[in-house]
């Protein structure tokens, strides 16, 4: 039995137990499913005796996370693997796969002694068919046992505001520049591990996912938080020592689709439950250029008379991000706000998205256009939440925002 077959069989038994024993399976595979926190976000499901593709997986990893083990066989270092997924795409033998966290997550969600919240990434719209509105998806999660669904786009609004305030405070002269810090874990890992000299240009902000988890934990300390998105790297981000505890589990859109199918839940036929609180700025984080547009429009609204305008540059995909950084280091590129996304197309091009990235971008843009507010400064829910968290003014995000800040 392959790892994929075992995963689907165990998922079926979890949701609809029939008492049958599991078929014979590879040693270690069940442990990976039951205790994913012990393993890196990318798993090797079969050992490689000899690679006919010249170790393409190892060569694809810019973080040097694939190394020879004591027996000479390639292993994945859990401390170095960011979950970017490049090795999975490079492995033509199909011996690599993403970690599956759904079994412990479902167990935690069904613990009725605790509240459980689904934290849904901005790229979610359209991923579960065109009929699935945010309100219907919210009820689908409730059918699985969640107490509620929270759109992470609201926290993208808050991080947009924080980065805009940072830009307005720090970028005062030609030659100054800022690297966005609040979205893609692969982009941040590249800067931290490969281009460390650029870290002074990165403001200390957590990602919207972490911000959402921290806020929920502050308001409901015992709550279970489960992030759902198209990204494998978020699994690694949630475990980073200075971020751990904000998000208990990270699931992908494909994992959630598997659960809906195994549980016979069709979100498209469920009733509506509308509670959308995010602005256009937060919703468009999911595609390349979205962060840049959000920060630029917010800076212009914060300070319409700035002498130094926001000049954005973007790159998506690891090779393009590295090329942009090289141009930046060589002084060959004009800009003062640089956005990098590890996946081509941004989050909508994530390795575990269900839609292709063009369709995903179309849905994200449409959802952004439907927003009642254009920037976080116009969004009353942002202001209300900040006040509830003890922020008297939006400028307090620069001075007393431990909940939204990390120390790189």
Order of alpha helices (4+ residues) and beta strands (2+ residues): alpha-alpha-beta-alpha-beta-beta-alpha-beta-alpha-beta-alpha-beta-alpha-beta-alpha-alpha-beta-alpha-beta-alpha-alpha-alpha-beta-alpha-beta-alpha-alpha
